Amino acid sequence: MKDKIVTIVLSIILFIVPISIIPSQWGEYNLVKIIILLICGLVLLVTTLIRIDKLKFDKTDIPILIFGALAILSAIFSKDINKSLLGETNRYEGLLTIITYILIYYNSKYYFKNYKKFITILSVIYILISIFAIIQLYVGNNIKLPPIFSKGACGTFGNTNFMGSFVSLILPAFILGSVFRNQKIYYIGSIASFSAMLACTARSSFVAFLVSIILIITYLIIKRNKKYWKRFSILILSFILCFTIINLTDKNKRVNNKISRTGADIEQAVSTGLSDKMASGRIGIWKITIKLIGKTPILGCGVDALSSGLEQELPEENTNFIIKSHVYIDKAHNEYLQIAATMGIPALIAYLIFIGIILIKGIEKMLKHKVITIYTIIIISYLIQAFFNISTIGIAPIFWFVLGMASRNINRKKEIV
């Protein structure tokens, strides 16, 4: 019975949280997501505590438990305890959310029971989100519609960069699903999510996509399976067609403009070095965040309390940055710097060890088990985009679920899903 409850709760997190949004109140688009997520987290905590005497653990779980303990300490000694508990306004990645992420990982690894329609329902929902983002590309500036259409191709996540994070998770999954299983739903998902990636123009997702394609090609070269190559080739041709159509039909030429700006950034970096304005201002944010890490290296400034840390530890630099760039920093725009700055360097090390254990084991078994190949490339894709992006509650729970399922499959002799 407890496993059934866990399965239902995890299904709600994966199905409902990503699509929950308040269209009429753009500034609070994450409010519904966090309410549902924390309620689900509470249920997962209760079901976990009920069987506390029978809990399972392995070596992979140790660093993430240390990470959780450090998050608790970071919140206790935070520059802003209230903010660290619930998270920054409309970000909501405070301690309660971090604990929920860990519970998602743990319960998906040990207690989630896959059921017949799970993958189909998940695929349909994520395809619809991708299609919605494509629609937003074309109607956002042309028709008077609710605020959900005024932020570009952001899907149900409130930001085009967040849509890029989402695509980085689902696109490799759909591509590999299409290559391995040759089912229409995975082909449709591949086309929809690739088109959504172009529509949202998040460079982080472009980089993650290129890395994923290189890994998939490497895998196919080693496997030498003609059927896989044929299916993959059809997908690549379809992607080229989608790229052409979107470029021709988008009057604002967003993809071309983004590519041009990226080229200009690279040229400037080579000729004159890094500028604070490069990468949409990320370089400047990274520099000031690194300074903050030097001020609070052990426990950070407090879970999701980056803004408070900057205000208290680097008031002059923070004020000057806001005046100069007209940007208020509440996230590091790099998940790794975010963890180090808010929870401390030890927490980042624990997190990276946890991820590293899963990836090393996954890479070792990729050629033997297709499902492990899928999970491993999904994880790598997300980690690549995370270097340029922030964690968000609409997408991070999916990633933590994938981590749990990846660790679960790696430890099994037979594939499960």
C-alpha positions in Angstrom: 0.0 0.0 0.0 2.8 2.4 0.9 4.5 1.7 -2.4 1.3 2.5 -4.2 1.0 5.8 -2.4 4.6 6.7 -3.3 3.9 5.8 -7.0 0.8 8.1 -7.0 2.6 11.0 -5.4 5.6 10.7 -7.7 3.2 10.6 -10.7 1.5 13.8 -9.4 4.9 15.5 -9.2 5.9 14.4 -12.7 2.5 15.0 -14.3 1.0 18.0 -12.5 3.8 20.1 -11.1 5.3 21.0 -14.5 2.0 22.1 -16.0 0.7 24.0 -13.0 0.8 27.8 -13.4 -1.2 30.9 -12.7 -1.7 32.6 -16.1 -3.2 35.8 -14.7 -0.5 36.4 -12.1 2.8 36.2 -13.9 4.9 37.2 -10.9 3.6 34.1 -9.0 3.7 31.5 -11.7 5.5 29.1 -9.3 3.1 29.4 -6.4 0.8 26.5 -7.5 3.9 24.4 -8.3 5.4 24.8 -4.8 2.1 24.2 -3.0 1.6 20.9 -4.8 5.3 19.9 -4.6 5.5 20.5 -0.8 2.3 18.6 -0.1 3.7 15.7 -2.1 7.0 16.1 -0.3 5.2 15.8 3.1 3.4 12.6 2.0 6.7 11.2 0.8 8.3 12.1 4.2 5.5 10.4 6.1 5.6 7.2 4.1 9.4 7.2 4.5 9.2 7.7 8.3 6.6 5.0 8.6 9.0 2.4 7.5 12.1 3.9 9.1 13.2 0.6 10.6 13.2 -1.0 7.1 14.8 1.8 5.0 17.3 0.8 2.4 20.6 2.5 1.7 23.7 2.0 -0.5 27.0 3.8 -1.0 25.4 6.1 -3.6 23.0 7.5 -1.0 25.7 8.5 1.6 26.9 11.7 -0.2 23.3 12.9 -0.8 22.4 12.4 2.8 25.5 14.4 3.7 24.3 17.1 1.2 20.9 17.1 3.0 22.5 17.5 6.4 24.7 20.4 5.2 21.6 22.0 3.7 19.9 21.9 7.1 23.0 23.4 8.8 23.2 26.1 6.1 19.5 27.0 6.7 20.0 27.2 10.5 23.0 29.6 10.1 21.5 31.5 7.2 21.7 35.2 6.6 17.9 35.0 6.2 16.4 32.0 7.9 12.9 32.6 6.7 14.1 32.8 3.1 16.2 29.7 3.5 13.2 27.7 4.8 10.8 28.5 1.9 13.2 30.0 -0.7 13.6 33.2 -2.6 10.3 34.9 -3.7 8.8 32.9 -6.7 11.9 30.6 -6.7 10.9 28.6 -3.6 14.0 26.4 -3.5 14.5 26.6 0.2 15.3 23.8 2.6 11.8 22.3 2.4 12.2 22.0 -1.4 15.7 20.5 -1.1 14.5 17.9 1.3 11.6 17.1 -1.1 14.1 16.7 -4.0 16.1 14.1 -1.9 12.9 12.3 -1.0 11.9 12.2 -4.7 15.3 10.6 -5.5 15.1 8.1 -2.6 11.5 7.0 -3.2 11.9 6.7 -7.0 14.9 4.6 -6.4 13.5 2.2 -3.9 9.7 2.3 -3.9 8.3 3.6 -7.2 6.3 0.9 -9.1 6.3 1.4 -12.8 2.8 0.9 -14.4 1.6 0.3 -17.9 0.6 3.8 -19.0 3.2 5.8 -17.0 5.6 6.5 -19.9 2.7 7.2 -22.3 1.1 9.7 -20.0 4.4 11.3 -19.2 5.3 11.6 -22.9 1.9 13.1 -23.9 2.1 15.8 -21.2 5.7 16.7 -22.1 4.9 16.8 -25.8 2.0 19.1 -25.1 4.2 21.5 -23.1 6.7 21.6 -26.0 3.9 22.3 -28.5 2.6 25.0 -26.2 6.1 26.6 -26.2 6.1 26.6 -30.0 2.7 28.3 -30.1 4.0 30.9 -27.7 6.8 31.7 -30.2 4.3 32.8 -32.8 1.5 34.4 -30.9 3.2 36.1 -28.0 3.6 39.5 -29.6 0.8 39.5 -32.1 -2.4 38.8 -30.1 -3.7 40.2 -26.8 -3.7 37.1 -24.6 -3.1 36.2 -21.0 0.4 37.0 -19.5 1.5 33.4 -20.1 2.0 34.4 -23.7 4.0 37.5 -23.0 7.4 35.9 -22.0 8.3 34.1 -25.2 8.4 30.3 -25.7 8.6 29.5 -22.0 6.0 26.7 -21.9 4.5 26.4 -18.4 7.7 27.5 -16.6 7.6 31.3 -16.9 11.0 31.8 -18.5 12.6 30.7 -21.8 15.7 29.6 -20.0 13.6 27.3 -17.8 12.0 25.8 -20.9 15.5 25.2 -22.1 16.3 23.2 -19.0 13.1 21.2 -19.5 14.1 20.4 -23.1 17.5 19.3 -22.0 15.9 16.6 -19.9 13.3 15.4 -22.4 14.9 15.7 -25.8 17.6 13.1 -25.3 15.0 10.8 -23.8 12.7 11.1 -26.8 15.6 10.7 -29.3 16.9 7.6 -27.7 13.4 6.2 -27.2 12.8 6.7 -31.0 16.1 5.1 -31.9 15.7 2.1 -29.6 12.0 1.4 -29.8 10.9 3.1 -33.1 7.6 4.2 -31.7 5.7 7.2 -33.1 5.2 8.9 -29.8 9.0 9.1 -29.3 9.5 10.5 -32.8 6.7 13.1 -32.3 8.3 13.9 -28.9 11.7 14.4 -30.5 10.3 16.8 -33.1 8.2 18.7 -30.6 11.0 19.1 -28.0 13.6 20.0 -30.6 11.3 22.6 -32.1 10.6 23.9 -28.6 14.4 24.2 -28.0 14.7 26.4 -31.1 11.7 28.4 -30.0 13.0 29.2 -26.5 16.5 30.0 -27.9 18.2 29.1 -24.6 21.8 28.7 -25.4 22.3 26.3 -22.5 19.9 23.8 -24.1 21.7 24.2 -27.5 25.0 23.2 -25.8 23.4 20.3 -23.9 21.8 19.1 -27.2 25.1 19.1 -29.0 26.8 17.2 -26.3 23.9 14.7 -26.2 24.1 14.2 -30.0 27.9 13.6 -29.8 27.3 11.0 -27.0 24.5 9.3 -29.0 26.7 9.2 -32.2 29.6 7.7 -30.2 27.2 5.1 -28.7 25.9 4.2 -32.2 29.4 3.9 -33.7 30.3 1.4 -30.9 27.1 -0.6 -31.2 27.1 -0.7 -35.1 23.4 -1.3 -35.3 22.0 -0.5 -38.7 18.4 -0.1 -37.6 19.5 2.4 -34.9 21.5 4.4 -37.5 18.6 4.5 -39.9 16.2 5.8 -37.2 18.8 8.3 -36.0 19.4 9.6 -39.5 15.7 10.1 -40.0 15.6 12.2 -36.8 18.5 14.3 -37.9 16.9 15.0 -41.3 13.7 15.9 -39.5 15.6 18.3 -37.1 17.1 20.0 -40.1 13.7 20.5 -41.6 12.3 21.9 -38.4 15.2 24.3 -38.1 14.6 25.5 -41.6 10.8 25.9 -41.1 11.2 27.8 -37.8 13.9 30.1 -39.2 11.7 30.9 -42.3 8.5 31.4 -40.3 9.8 33.4 -37.3 9.7 37.0 -38.4 12.0 38.0 -35.5 14.7 35.5 -36.5 15.3 34.6 -32.8 17.4 31.6 -33.5 19.7 33.4 -36.0 20.0 36.3 -33.6 20.9 34.1 -30.7 23.5 32.2 -32.8 25.0 35.6 -34.0 25.2 36.9 -30.4 26.9 33.7 -29.3 29.4 34.0 -32.1 30.0 37.6 -31.1 30.6 36.6 -27.4 33.1 34.0 -28.4 34.9 36.4 -30.7 35.1 39.0 -28.0 36.3 36.5 -25.4 39.1 35.4 -27.7 40.2 38.9 -28.7 39.6 41.0 -25.5 38.8 38.5 -22.7 35.6 37.9 -20.7 33.2 40.8 -20.2 30.7 41.1 -17.4 27.9 41.6 -20.0 28.8 38.4 -21.9 26.5 35.3 -21.8 23.5 37.6 -21.1 25.2 39.1 -18.1 26.1 35.7 -16.5 29.8 36.4 -16.4 29.3 39.4 -14.1 26.9 37.4 -11.9 29.4 34.5 -11.7 32.2 36.9 -10.7 30.3 38.4 -7.8 29.0 35.0 -6.7 32.6 33.6 -6.6 33.5 36.5 -4.3 30.6 35.6 -2.0 31.8 32.0 -1.9 35.1 33.3 -0.6 33.2 35.1 2.2 31.1 32.1 3.3 32.9 28.9 2.1 31.8 26.4 4.7 28.0 26.6 5.0 27.3 29.4 2.4 25.0 32.3 3.0 22.0 30.1 3.5 19.8 27.9 1.3 18.4 30.0 -1.6 19.5 33.2 0.3 21.9 34.4 -2.3 20.4 37.9 -2.5 20.6 38.3 1.3 24.2 37.0 1.3 25.2 39.6 -1.3 23.4 42.4 0.5 25.2 41.6 3.8 28.6 40.3 2.7 29.2 42.4 -0.5 26.9 45.4 -0.1 29.0 47.8 -2.2 29.7 45.4 -5.1 26.0 44.2 -5.1 24.7 47.8 -5.2 27.1 48.8 -8.0 26.1 45.7 -10.0 22.4 46.5 -9.7 22.9 50.1 -10.7 25.2 49.2 -13.6 23.3 46.2 -15.0 19.8 46.9 -13.8 19.7 43.3 -12.6 18.8 42.1 -9.1 20.8 38.9 -8.3 18.7 36.2 -6.6 20.3 33.2 -8.4 23.9 32.5 -9.6 22.7 31.4 -13.0 25.0 28.4 -12.5 23.7 25.6 -10.4 27.1 24.6 -9.1 28.1 28.1 -8.0 24.6 28.5 -6.5 25.1 25.5 -4.3 28.6 26.6 -3.2 27.4 30.1 -2.5 24.3 29.3 -0.6 25.1 25.9 1.0 28.9 25.9 1.0 31.7 24.2 -0.8 31.4 21.0 1.2 27.8 20.7 0.1 28.8 21.2 -3.6 31.5 18.5 -3.1 29.0 16.1 -1.6 26.5 16.8 -4.5 29.2 16.3 -7.2 30.4 13.0 -5.6 26.8 11.8 -5.5 26.3 12.7 -9.2 29.7 11.3 -10.1 29.0 7.9 -8.6 25.8 7.6 -10.6 27.5 8.7 -13.8 30.5 6.5 -13.5 28.4 3.4 -12.9 26.0 4.5 -15.6 28.8 4.9 -18.2 30.2 1.5 -17.3 26.9 -0.2 -18.1 25.7 2.0 -21.0 26.6 -0.5 -23.7 24.9 -3.4 -21.9 21.6 -1.8 -20.9 19.6 0.6 -23.2 17.6 2.1 -20.3 20.8 3.0 -18.5 22.1 4.6 -21.7 18.9 6.8 -21.7 19.2 7.8 -18.1 22.9 8.5 -18.3 22.7 10.8 -21.3 19.7 12.6 -19.8 21.7 13.3 -16.6 24.7 14.5 -18.6 22.5 16.8 -20.7 20.9 18.4 -17.7 24.3 18.8 -16.0 25.7 20.6 -19.0 22.9 23.1 -19.2 23.0 23.6 -15.4 26.4 25.3 -15.9 24.6 28.2 -17.5 21.2 28.0 -15.8 19.4 27.8 -12.5 17.4 25.1 -10.8 13.7 25.6 -10.8 10.9 23.7 -9.1 9.0 23.0 -12.2 11.9 21.0 -13.7 14.3 19.9 -10.9 11.9 17.3 -9.5 12.0 15.5 -12.9 15.8 15.5 -12.7 15.9 14.1 -9.2 13.4 11.4 -10.3 15.7 10.5 -13.1 18.6 10.3 -10.7 16.7 7.8 -8.5 15.6 5.7 -11.5 19.2 5.7 -12.9 20.7 4.6 -9.6 17.9 1.9 -9.3 18.6 0.5 -12.7 22.3 0.6 -12.4 22.0 -1.7 -9.3 19.8 -4.2 -11.1 21.0 -7.0 -13.2 18.0 -6.7 -15.5 16.5 -3.5 -17.0 13.3 -2.2 -15.5 12.5 1.4 -16.7 
